[in-house]
Amino acid sequence: MKGVTLLIFAACLTVGASFSLPVTCKYPPSVWCSSLEIATECGVLRQCLDFNNTKSSDPSSVGVALYYESLCPGCRQFLATQLFPTWVMLGDIMNVTLVPYGNAQESAVGDQYKFTCQHGEEECLGNMIETCILNSVAPGPAFLILFCMEVSADVVKAGQACVELYSPSVKWDTIMTCVKGDQGNKLMHENALKTGALKPPHEYVPWVTINGEHTEDMQDKAMQSLFNLVCSLYKGEKPQACTLAVKEKSRSYCFN
């Protein structure tokens, strides 16, 4: 936790006089990154994410992969209430992979691929936008952008504002060039291959793998409390955040 605090102070010094803690922040620096709520209230969420993005590789890190689709209600709920908050608190002991594709289908049309999505063309566009963001933006800000999109009333329409807010150095035109061009088509085909290679094959989304494996028991535990699951599986010294209690969340799925 000292490393988190020092890194946040360094980030604050970098932005200089423009930085000030919100008057509502009543927590000491040592706990700023201990929960999503505290990080948000104290205005240091981006610094906590930057710390996770620049952390040293830990061979004991727990690998969490989410196979999902952008407009699936259950996927949105899991990403917003389980995966993202857990990553904010435990990002230094977990590696996250996001694969936006889910129950989509692809067909070859010449040297390109056409995609059909469970929730229609709008979802295909959302999947493509999020895929291009993951390819164009550093992992920490990219995750924050996707969270911003998935908790918005309109996932697709929120894309530009979320990118401009959390990664202003990346132009929205760059994202849309990827979405409409060969690069986006190729990246989505790669997502299709990754999803199609799952063993066992996915039956619904959100589909969660832990360290590359999927069982119904692990899925249930991830849906109930991913935070507790990651803490229990991590083999190194438990971080301070693992002492926090996390309430179970309700579950919903999008089936094929």
N, C-alpha and C positions, 0 to 999 in steps of 0.2 A: 504493500500500500504506500510505502514511502516513495517508491519509484513513480507511482501515479501522481502523488502530490507534487513532487519536484517537477515532473514533466508539465503538469498543469500550470505551475508557477512560471515555468520557462515560457510556455505559450502565452500566458498573460503578459509577461514582460515584452514579448515580441510584438504584440499589438499595441503596447504602450498605453497612452492616455485614453484611448478609445475603449479600454476594458474597464468595467466596474461590476462588482457583484450586485445582483438584484437585491433590493432591500428586504425581500422576503426570505433570503437565504439565512437560515439560523443554524447551519451545521458547520463544524470545523472542517478544514481541508482534508483531514485524514479519512473522512467518510464521503467525500464528494462523489466518488465513483462506486459507492457501495450499492446503489440502487438507481433504477431509471428515474424514479420520482425525484430523488435528491439531486441527481445530475441535472435534470431539467430545471428544477426550482432554483438551483444555484447558478444556472447559466453556463455550465461547463460540459454539457453533453458532447459537444464536438471535440473538446480536448480529451475526454475519456475515450472517445472513439479513435482519436489520433494515437493515443497510447496503445490501444489494442492493435492498431495497424502497424506500429513500429516495434512491437515487442519482439524479443529474441525467440527463435524457434525452440519449442519445447517438445522433445520426442514423446513425452507423456501426454501431450494434449489430446483431448477427446475430439474425434472427428464427427461433426454433425452435418449431414447433407439433407437438404429439403428439396424434394421434387414436387412441384406445385404448378398452378396456373393462376394467372393474375386476377381473374374475376371470381374464382371459387370462394364462396363465403367462409368455408372451413379453413382454407389456406390463408386467407386474410386474417382470420381470427388467430390461427396458430402463430403466424409471423409476428403479429402485433402484440399478442399477450404472452407468448412463450419464448419464441426464438430471439426476437430483438432484445427484450429486457434481460434475458439470460446472457446474451452476448455482451451487453453493456457491463454487466456485473462480473462475468467470468471469461471475458474475451482473452485473457492471458493464459487460460488453460484449455481453450477449445479452438478448433479450426472449423469454419463454417463454409459450406458450399451451397450455392443456390442455383437450381436448374429450373427456369421457367419454361414449362412445356406441358406437363401433366398428362391429361387424357386426350391431347391433340393427336391428329393423324396427319401424315405427310404422303404426298405422291409426287413422283418425278415428272417434270414437264420440261423436256429438253435437258439443258444442263442446269436447270433451276428446280426448286422444290415448292410445291403449293401446300399450304397448311390449312387444316380444318380444325376448329377448336370447339370444345364442348359448349362454351357460352357465346359462340358466334364470332363474327369478324372483329368485333371490338376487343374480345379477349386475345385473339391472335395479334392484334396491334399492341395490346398491353404487354403480352409476352415478349414481342420483338423489341419494344422500347426498353423493357427491363433488361433484356439480354444485351442490348447495345450499351446500356449504362454500365452493366457489370464489366463489359469489355473495355470501356473508355475511361472509367473513373476508378481511382484507387479504392481498395476494398472498404475502408472505413466510411468515407463519404458515400460510396455507392450503396452501402447497406442503409445508411441514414436516408438517402433519397428514396429507396424502395419502401422503407417504412413509411415515409412521408406520403408516398403514393397510395400504399395499401390501406392506410387509415383515412384517406380522403373519401368524400362522397362519390367522386368520379375519378377512378384510378387513372385513366388515360389522360383526361384533361388536366389532372394535377401534375403530370410529368414535367412540363416545362418549368412551372413555378418551383417545383421541388429541386430540380437541377440547378436553377439559377440561385436558389437560396443556399443550398448546401455544397455546391461545387461550381462557383461562379467562373472559374477559369476554364471550364468546359462549356463550349457554346452549344446551345440547343440545336443549331443547324448541323453540327457535327453528329449529334445523336441521330437526327432524322436522316442524314445522308447514309448512315449505317442502316437504319431501319428500312429505307427504300431501295437500298442497293445490294450488290452481290455479297458484301461483308455480312450484313444482317441475315441474309438467306443462308449463308454458309454456317454462321454461328447457331442459327435455329436448327439446322440439320444436325449439327453436333449435339445439341440438346436432345434431339430425337434419338440419336444413337445412344447417348448416355442413358436416357430413360428406357429405351428398348433393351438395354443390356442388363437391366436390374435382375438380380436373382435372389429371391423369387421375383417373378414379374409383378409390377405394381398392379393393384386391384382398385385403388382409389387414391385420391389426393386430399389433404397433404400426405405424402409418403416420406417417412423419415428413416434414414439409415444412420447407424452409430458405428463409427470406425469401419465403414463399408459394409455393414451387415444389417439385415432387417429381420426382426421377429415380431410377432404380434405383442409379445410381452414388452419389448422395448418400445414399440409404437405406443402402447397404452401408457407406459410410464412417461414417455416424452410428451404425450398429450395432456397428462395429468399435471406433471411438473418437470419440464425439461431441466430446470435449474437443479432440482434434487438429483435427477439422473446424472447430469454432468458431474456434480460434486461427488456422487457415489462411485463413479467410474474412474475419476482422476486418481492416478497412482502416486503422484508426487505429494509434496506438502500442501495440505488443503489451504486455499486462500481464506482470508478473513470473511469474505462474503458468504462462504459456505455455511456459516453459522446462522444465517438469516432464515427465517421461516417463510415458506412460500405457499400460498393457498392453491388448492387444486382448481383447474379451470375446466369448463364444460368442453365437450368435443363435438365436432361435426365434420362430415366428409363429403367429397364429390366423387361418386362412383362412375366407373366407365359405363 
